[in-house]
Amino acid sequence: MTDTSTPRADDSLDAEETEAIGATVATGDDDADETEETGTTGTEKKAAGESELFRQSEIAADYVEGLLDILDYDGDIDELVSGGRPVVEVVGARLQNLVGQRGATLEALQELARLAVFRQTGSPSRLLLDVGGYRANRRKELAAVARNAVEKVKEHGEPVRLEPMSAFERKCVHDVVNAMSGVESESEGVEPNRRIIVRPAD
């Protein structure tokens, strides 16, 4: 029988474990191109796909609720499907510790939630976990960073290298740059020092 229980309070969340979990569950870097699975066509396919994605968000929400109980944190949990992926949002006071410095703890918790989904469904998940609106706020900040980099590239005609970012952060930047003309972006390096270069388009 597959173990889908909430981890014990003494289970560690160190970087090595998180990295191993990410390697098991991840379907590829979040800033890479994603392709849809083929199968049933039309409305049936969309309904079936959204139903499965919502089930993944429910599994992850149950898992996160268990973690909050262990940590004695209060939070409202919403599960939904957005942008073709399952999403779990946690809102409440005193949740900053679940985000951590530059979202490091949040990324680790997201990988654990993805693992919980994987254990129960047998399929990798692109689940997105947000706590206290961190990702929404960070997305706005990164949009400004991306626009600033684009302005520099257009002004000087030279590539601009941004600071190392997580996969989520890189995708936010790629999305903004790709929507603008005359520039392009790509990622270079390896985690945790993987970064984006913005350059003039060929």
Backbone as a ProteinNet text record, in pm:
[ID]
protein_1_A
[PRIMARY]
MTDTSTPRADDSLDAEETEAIGATVATGDDDADETEETGTTGTEKKAAGESELFRQSEIAADYVEGLLDILDYDGDIDELVSGGRPVVEVVGARLQNLVGQRGATLEALQELARLAVFRQTGSPSRLLLDVGGYRANRRKELAAVARNAVEKVKEHGEPVRLEPMSAFERKCVHDVVNAMSGVESESEGVEPNRRIIVRPAD
[TERTIARY]
85.4	0	88.5	53.5	133.3	112.8	223.8	217.1	188.1	73.1	39.3	20.2	73.2	51	133.7	89.6	163.4	292.1	404.9	531	527.6	611.2	620.2	683.9	659	711.2	862.9	926.9	1072.5	1135.8	1054.2	1110.5	1185.5	1310.7	1387.3	1353	1372.9	1346.2	1474.8	1589.5	1714.5	1727	1828.3	1842.7	1860.7	1935.4	1960.4	1831.7	1746.3	1619.6	1532.1	1526.3	1444.8	1492.2	1625.7	1681.6	1644.9	1651.8	1617.7	1470.9	1386.2	1243.3	1216	1281.9	1264.2	1301.8	1411.1	1454.4	1353.7	1287.4	1189.9	1061.1	1015	882.5	880.4	985.9	981.3	963.9	890.4	871.2	963.1	1056.3	1145.6	1141.6	1238.8	1249.1	1124.5	1073.6	951.8	968	1092.7	1107.8	1129.4	1118.4	1129.2	992.3	991.4	863.7	794.6	665.5	587.5	495.5	478	387.7	270.8	153.2	33.4	31.6	-20.8	-36	-149.4	-132.9	-239.7	-333.6	-453.1	-552.5	-685.5	-790.8	-924.1	-928.1	-1006.9	-1011.3	-1135.8	-1137.2	-1256.3	-1286.6	-1415.8	-1462	-1434.1	-1447	-1423.3	-1283.1	-1185.9	-1045.8	-1023.5	-1080.7	-1062.6	-1123.4	-1244.4	-1312.1	-1233.6	-1188.1	-1112.2	-981.8	-914.6	-787.3	-803.8	-903.7	-924.8	-966.5	-1043.9	-1086.7	-965.7	-873.2	-752.8	-664.5	-651.7	-570.1	-629.6	-763.8	-827.4	-807.4	-810.5	-784.5	-643.2	-547.6	-410.6	-404.5	-476.2	-474.8	-540.5	-643.8	-709	-614.6	-541.8	-445.6	-339.6	-287.3	-184.2	-238.6	-363.4	-423.6	-437.4	-477.6	-487.4	-350.9	-249.2	-113.2	-67.1	-88.5	-47.5	-124.2	-252.3	-332.2	-273	-226.6	-161.9	-35	41.6	163.3	130.4	26.8	-12.7	-55.5	-125.7	-167.4	-45.6	54.3	175	246.9	253.1	324.2	240	112.4	18.7	4.1	-6.5	-30.7	-174.7	-235.1	-370.8	-363.1	-441.1	-444.1	-562.1	-616.2	-722.5	-657.4	-703.7	-643.3	-744.7	-705.6	-789.3	-720	-796.8	-741.8	-814.4	-740.9	-799.1	-709.1	-757.9	-679.2	-664	-541	-516.2	-402	-423.7	-318.7	-280.9	-377.2	-349.9	-266.8	-264.5	-191.6	-264.6	-247.8	-312.3	-244.1	-325	-273.1	-331.8	-248.1	-293.6	-246.1	-340.2	-307.2	-338.7	-243.5	-261.2	-257.5	-362.6	-371.7	-393.5	-322.7	-339.2	-225.5	-237.5	-132	-23.7	92.7	202.1	248.9	249.9	289	423.8	490.2	615	721.2	720.3	820	803.4	682.4	660	708.4	742.5	796.3	948.5	1005.5	1150.4	1217.9	1350.9	1427.3	1415.8	1365.7	1347.1	1267.9	1176.1	1086.3	1147.7	1264.3	1333.3	1251.2	1192.5	1111.4	985.8	926	806.9	836.9	952.6	990.5	1003.5	1062.8	1078.3	942.7	852.8	718.7	642.6	662.5	596.7	642.7	772.9	823.7	766	751.2	691.6	545.6	473.5	333	323.6	416.1	418.8	446.3	533.7	563.4	440.3	363	240	143.7	133.7	47.7	101.3	232	295	271.3	284.9	265.6	123.3	26.7	-113.1	-163.2	-108.7	-159.6	-65.2	62.7	160.2	205.6	158.5	194.9	264.8	368.1	432.2	331.9	352.9	260.3	335.5	270.9	325.2	256.3	217.1	148.2	223.3	147.3	203.5	146.3	234.6	193.2	228.6	132	157.7	115	192.8	163.1	162.1	52	42.5	58.7	25.4	36	178.5	275.8	416	443.5	392.7	424.4	364.8	243.5	179.2	260.6	304.7	384.8	521.2	581.2	713	703.9	591.9	573	574.9	512.6	512	653.5	726.9	864.5	950.4	934.7	1016.2	980.1	852.6	811.7	886.9	904.8	979.1	1127.2	1183	1322.9	1341.4	1247.8	1256.5	1248.1	1154.4	1139.9	1264.4	1323.5	1445.3	1560.3	1570.8	1675.6	1654.9	1530.6	1499.8	1539	1509.5	1545.9	1696.9	1773.5	1919.7	1971.1	1913.3	1955.2	1928.1	1810.4	1775.2	1859.7	1896.2	1974.1	2119.7	2179	2321.7	2352.4	2253.1	2276	2360.3	2377.8	2458.8	2371.9	2408.5	2332.2	2336.6	2231.2	2224.7	2204.4	2292.3	2279.7	2213.6	2108.2	2036.6	2091.8	2055	2100.8	2039.1	2100.2	2042.2	1900.1	1814.9	1673.7	1624.6	1513	1447.3	1376.7	1331.1	1260.4	1135.7	1061.5	942	977.8	1083.9	1124.3	1170.9	1245.3	1293.3	1177.3	1076.9	961.9	889.8	878.6	813.8	887.9	1021	1102.1	1091.1	1103.2	1090.8	958.1	850.3	717.2	711.5	771.3	769.8	858.1	978.6	1071.5	1016.2	959	906.7	789.9	724.5	611.9	657.2	789.5	841.8	924	918.3	987	1133.2	1216.3	1355.5	1449.2	1396.6	1480.5	1441.8	1533.4	1506.2	1578.4	1540	1602	1628.3	1728.8	1756.5	1820	1810	1868.8	2004	2096.3	2227.7	2269.4	2361.2	2412.9	2330.6	2370.1	2302.7	2253.9	2150.8	2096.8	2205.6	2210.4	2116.7	2160.7	2256.8	2309.4	2262.7	2151	2098.1	2037.6	2069.9	2026.2	1979.5	1921.1	1869.7	1961.5	1981.6	2048.6	1944.6	1934.3	1846.3	1938	1908.1	1994.9	1911.2	1975.1	1901.9	1862.9	1743.5	1697.8	1776.7	1801.7	1873.6	1788.8
-120.5	0	124.8	221.8	343.8	434	486.9	575.6	717.4	770.1	909.1	991.9	941.5	1010.4	1137.4	1225.3	1349	1313.9	1377.9	1344.2	1376.1	1304.9	1330.5	1465.9	1521.6	1654.5	1655.8	1537.4	1535.9	1504.5	1488.4	1468.7	1594.6	1580.7	1699.3	1743.5	1872.8	1930.1	1992.4	1922.1	1982.5	1984.3	2054.6	2078.4	1949.9	1852.4	1728.9	1652.8	1642.8	1572.6	1642.1	1774.7	1850.7	1829.4	1826.5	1807.4	1670	1568	1432.2	1421.1	1484.9	1484.2	1550.8	1664.9	1735.8	1649.9	1572.4	1487.5	1376	1328.3	1220.2	1268.5	1386.5	1431.5	1523.9	1603.6	1709.7	1655.3	1729.4	1693.5	1776.1	1846	1933.8	2071.5	2153.7	2287.4	2367.6	2444.5	2521.9	2625.4	2664.7	2765	2703	2570.1	2502.8	2495.7	2470.7	2456.7	2330.9	2341.1	2225.9	2183.7	2054.1	2006.7	1934.2	1949.5	1882.9	1737.6	1654.7	1514	1500.8	1405.4	1382.2	1276.2	1275.4	1179.8	1211.7	1210	1241.2	1384.9	1411.1	1547	1621.3	1753.7	1835.3	1859.7	1883	1916.8	1805.2	1678.8	1564.6	1567.9	1594.5	1597.6	1708.1	1826.6	1939.9	1910.7	1853.8	1822.7	1719.3	1614.2	1508.3	1564.3	1648.7	1706.4	1795.1	1880.7	1971.8	1896.3	1789.8	1708.2	1644	1593.3	1530	1634	1750.7	1856.6	1902.5	1912.8	1954.9	1848.8	1721.9	1613.8	1627	1662.5	1681.7	1795.5	1903.9	2016.5	1977.8	1891.9	1845.9	1760.3	1671.2	1585.7	1672.1	1768.7	1856.7	1941.7	1988.9	2071	1991.6	1864.4	1778.5	1762.1	1745.5	1727.7	1854	1969.7	2096.3	2120.9	2085.5	2101.4	2019.1	1899.4	1816.1	1880.1	1941.3	2010.3	2127.4	2203.3	2317.8	2271.1	2158.2	2103.3	2067.2	2002.9	1964.9	2087.9	2193.8	2315.1	2408.9	2374.1	2456.6	2595.4	2598.2	2722.1	2723.3	2841.6	2856.4	2917.3	2862	2917.6	2864.2	2947.7	2903.4	2849.1	2732.1	2665.8	2657.9	2706.7	2698.3	2610.9	2520.8	2441.5	2479.3	2494.9	2535.1	2491	2516.8	2491.9	2624.8	2662.8	2791	2776.2	2827.6	2820.1	2678.6	2586.2	2448.6	2370.8	2417.3	2341.8	2350.7	2248.5	2252.8	2356.4	2424.9	2531	2515	2536.2	2540.1	2672.1	2748.2	2877.3	2872.4	2917.3	2921.6	3068	3110.7	3249.9	3252.1	3342.1	3354.1	3433.3	3459.6	3532.4	3434.1	3486.8	3406.5	3295.2	3320.1	3215.8	3243.9	3353.7	3392.8	3283.5	3207.8	3100.9	2991.9	2981.6	2881.5	2930.1	3056.8	3112.6	3108.6	3154.7	3153.2	3262.4	3264.8	3366.2	3345.1	3446.6	3443.4	3321.3	3275.5	3166.8	3028.8	3013.6	2884.2	2776.2	2811.3	2713.9	2679.2	2778.9	2755.6	2659	2673.6	2582.5	2439.1	2424	2291	2229	2309.9	2260.7	2224	2300.5	2268.7	2133.2	2104.6	1974.4	1860.9	1883.8	1781.9	1758.3	1866	1852.2	1778.2	1807.6	1736.4	1588.3	1558.8	1418.5	1348.1	1418.5	1360.3	1325.7	1413.5	1387	1268.3	1265.4	1156.2	1021.6	1018.5	892.2	840.6	933	891	862.7	934.5	919.2	841	836.9	770.5	856.7	982.5	1073.2	1197	1245	1370	1485.4	1585.5	1698.5	1830.1	1925.9	2061.4	2154.5	2098.6	2174.9	2302.7	2410.5	2537.2	2566.7	2584.8	2617.1	2762.1	2836.7	2975.4	2993.4	3070.9	3098.9	3249.9	3299.5	3441.1	3534.8	3486.4	3570	3599.7	3522.1	3548.7	3545.9	3441.9	3427.7	3541.9	3581.9	3691.6	3820.5	3848.9	3969.2	3960.1	3841.2	3821.4	3833.6	3787.2	3796.1	3943	4030.6	4173.6	4231.7	4194.8	4242.8	4197.7	4072.4	4017.3	4077.7	4116.1	4182.3	4314.2	4385.4	4511.7	4485.6	4379.5	4342.8	4310.9	4236	4197.5	4319.7	4410	4530.3	4618.7	4626.1	4704.8	4645.3	4513.3	4445.2	4468.6	4462.2	4485.1	4627	4723.7	4863.4	4878.3	4812.6	4819.7	4755.6	4641.5	4572.5	4659.5	4719.3	4803.9	4930.7	4982.5	5106.3	5083.5	4973.9	4950.7	4842.7	4761.5	4656.7	4541.3	4532.7	4426.7	4336.2	4206	4113.7	4156.3	4127.9	4155.8	4023.4	3995.5	3873.9	3908.5	3837.8	3862.1	3771.9	3802.5	3721.9	3583	3483.9	3348.9	3351.5	3268.1	3263.9	3120.9	3100.8	2970.4	2949.7	2828.7	2798.1	2884.8	2902	2986.8	3130.1	3183	3320.7	3335.9	3238	3245.9	3244.9	3162.2	3156.1	3291.4	3356.6	3488.3	3586.6	3585	3676.1	3641	3510.9	3467.5	3514.1	3500.8	3537.5	3684.6	3770.3	3913.9	3945.6	3890	3918.5	3867.9	3747.7	3688.9	3768.9	3849.2	3929	4061.9	4087.4	4215.1	4192.2	4287.7	4272.4	4316.7	4256.5	4297.7	4237.7	4155.3	4092	3945.3	3869.3	3729	3693.3	3582.2	3540.9	3392.2	3350.9	3209	3188.8	3067.2	3034.9	2969.5	2993.8	2930.8	2890.1	2794.6	2751.3	2638.9	2596.3	2487	2535.7	2469	2504.9	2488.9	2572.9	2682.5	2816.1	2810.4	2933.6	2955.1	2893.3	2909.6	3049.7	3117.1	3256.1	3280	3396.2	3433.4	3536.9	3520.9	3623.6	3683.4	3816.3	3887.4	3950.7	3926.5	3976.9	4026.4	4104.9	4146.1	4024.8	4026.8	3914.9	3913.4	3792.7	3779.1	3830.5
0	0	0	-80.7	-92.7	27.9	79.5	195.6	150.5	190.4	155.9	282	392.7	519.3	527.6	617.3	642.9	715.4	683	747.5	895.6	970.9	1114.7	1137.6	1255.8	1286.8	1287.2	1314.2	1320.5	1185.7	1079.9	946.7	906.4	859.6	823	683.1	656.6	525.7	473.3	490.1	447	295.6	248.7	104.5	26.3	82	8.7	-16.1	86.8	70.2	-32.6	-22.8	-116.8	-259.4	-276.8	-410.2	-463.5	-376.7	-418.6	-456.1	-375.8	-404.1	-537.4	-560.2	-686.1	-804	-791.7	-901.9	-928.3	-822.2	-838.7	-902.2	-859.7	-898	-1018.3	-1033.9	-1134.7	-1274.8	-1355.3	-1494.8	-1583.1	-1522	-1596.9	-1536	-1572.9	-1518.7	-1554.5	-1457.9	-1480.3	-1590.3	-1622.5	-1726	-1862.9	-1871.2	-2000.5	-2065.6	-2198.3	-2267.4	-2220	-2194.9	-2150.6	-2264.3	-2280.8	-2385.7	-2322.6	-2382.4	-2331.7	-2372.7	-2285.8	-2321.2	-2422.3	-2513.6	-2611.1	-2556.8	-2607.1	-2559.5	-2621.2	-2539	-2590.8	-2638.4	-2738.8	-2793.1	-2748	-2772.1	-2748.6	-2602.9	-2576.8	-2441.8	-2343.8	-2390.7	-2303.1	-2246	-2336.6	-2294.4	-2191.5	-2216.8	-2126.4	-1989.9	-1990.7	-1864	-1784.9	-1854.4	-1787.5	-1733.6	-1813.5	-1771.1	-1650.3	-1651	-1538.9	-1413.4	-1433.2	-1320	-1251.7	-1331.5	-1277.2	-1208.8	-1269.5	-1209.9	-1076.7	-1071.5	-946.9	-838.5	-880	-783.3	-726	-810.8	-762.5	-661.3	-689.3	-595.4	-463	-467.7	-344.3	-260.9	-327.6	-256.7	-189.3	-265.6	-211.6	-96.5	-110.1	-5	124.5	113.8	232.4	298.6	214.8	266	339	277.4	338.2	467.7	468.8	591.3	705.2	672.8	773.8	827.9	739.2	782.9	874.5	838.6	921.4	1060.3	1066.5	1196	1281.2	1217.7	1290	1345.5	1262.5	1301.2	1387.1	1405.5	1481.4	1419.7	1286.3	1213.2	1164.7	1165.9	1112.9	973.8	882.4	748	669.8	583.4	493.5	367.3	324.3	208.4	95.2	-19.7	-139.5	-242.1	-303.6	-413.5	-541.9	-649.8	-777.3	-891.5	-1013.3	-1134.3	-1205.2	-1235.5	-1300.8	-1400.6	-1521.4	-1622.3	-1659.6	-1648.4	-1686.1	-1586.1	-1461.4	-1358.7	-1225.7	-1139.5	-1007.4	-918.8	-839	-752.4	-613.2	-511.6	-372.3	-314	-257.3	-197	-47.8	32.7	178.1	221.1	290.8	334.8	485.5	552.4	696.7	757.9	887	957.9	1001.7	1033	1090	995.9	867.1	772.4	704.9	745.4	678.8	687.8	798.5	812.8	708.1	650.3	546.1	409.8	401.4	276.6	279.2	389.5	402.5	320.9	328.7	256.9	106.9	38.5	-106.3	-152.4	-66.6	-104.4	-100.3	-35.7	-34.5	36.1	150.8	224.1	145.5	82.9	0.7	-112.8	-177.8	-286.6	-234.6	-114.9	-56.7	-23.6	33.3	65.4	-61	-166.9	-293.8	-345.4	-334.9	-380.1	-295.2	-165.8	-78.9	-116.2	-145.2	-186	-319.1	-410.9	-538.9	-517	-422.2	-391.5	-335.9	-251.1	-196.9	-310.2	-409.3	-525.2	-603.9	-624.7	-699.9	-633.4	-501.1	-427.7	-441.1	-448	-452	-593.6	-691.1	-828.6	-918.8	-883	-968.5	-1084.5	-1089.1	-1198.8	-1143.6	-1213.8	-1172.4	-1180.2	-1097.5	-1093.7	-1111	-1176.5	-1190	-1090.1	-977	-873.2	-838.2	-820.8	-774.7	-636.8	-538.9	-402.3	-373.3	-319.8	-280.8	-135.8	-62.4	78.2	99	153.6	186.2	67.7	-51.9	-171.1	-213.7	-162.9	-193.3	-343	-409.9	-552.8	-635.1	-602.6	-675.6	-660.1	-537.8	-513.8	-581.5	-573	-634.4	-786.7	-842.9	-988.2	-1033.4	-954.5	-988.4	-980.8	-876.7	-861.9	-979.7	-1018.8	-1126.8	-1261.7	-1278.6	-1402.5	-1416	-1303.8	-1305.7	-1336.1	-1277.8	-1304.3	-1452.5	-1507.9	-1649.3	-1739.8	-1711.2	-1794.7	-1787.6	-1668.2	-1650.6	-1732.3	-1732.3	-1809.5	-1958.5	-2003.2	-2144.4	-2185.6	-2099.6	-2129.4	-2145.5	-2057.5	-2065.2	-2193.4	-2229.5	-2351.3	-2473.2	-2477.9	-2592.7	-2597.9	-2480.2	-2475.4	-2514.7	-2463.3	-2484.5	-2588.1	-2623.1	-2721.3	-2671.1	-2539.3	-2478.7	-2392.5	-2383.4	-2298.5	-2151.7	-2079.3	-1935.6	-1862.4	-1766.4	-1685.3	-1553.5	-1521	-1395.8	-1285.8	-1163.1	-1049.7	-1055.7	-989	-986.7	-932.6	-993	-953.9	-950.4	-881.1	-880.2	-1014.2	-1038.7	-1163.7	-1177.9	-1069.2	-1072.2	-1111.3	-1049.8	-1078.5	-1222.7	-1271.2	-1409.5	-1508.1	-1479.5	-1571.1	-1575.3	-1459.2	-1455.2	-1545.4	-1539	-1620	-1767.5	-1800.1	-1939.9	-1999.7	-1923.8	-1974.3	-2013.1	-1929.3	-1957.7	-2078.3	-2081.4	-2191.2	-2324	-2323	-2446.6	-2506	-2420.9	-2468.5	-2528.6	-2525.4	-2575.9	-2702.7	-2793.9	-2922	-2912.5	-2996.9	-3007.5	-2905.9	-2814.9	-2712.9	-2697	-2638.5	-2608	-2478.6	-2418.6	-2293.1	-2293.6	-2218.5	-2200.6	-2064.1	-2013.8	-1884.2	-1904.6	-1811.6	-1817.3	-1676.7	-1669.1	-1540.6	-1479.9	-1361.6	-1292.1	-1157.1	-1106.4	-975.8	-868.9	-768	-739.2	-801.4	-893.9	-952.7	-1095.8	-1132.5	-1266.9	-1280.4	-1390.8	-1407.8	-1550.3	-1573.1	-1705.1	-1769	-1900.2	-1979.4	-2073	-2072.3	-2165.7	-2269.5	-2397.9	-2505.3	-2622.4	-2711.7	-2832	-2914.5	-2972	-3054.2	-3183.8	-3235.4	-3362.7	-3477.3
[MASK]
++++++++++++++++++++++++++++++++++++++++++++++++++++++++++++++++++++++++++++++++++++++++++++++++++++++++++++++++++++++++++++++++++++++++++++++++++++++++++++++++++++++++++++++++++++++++++++++++++++++++++

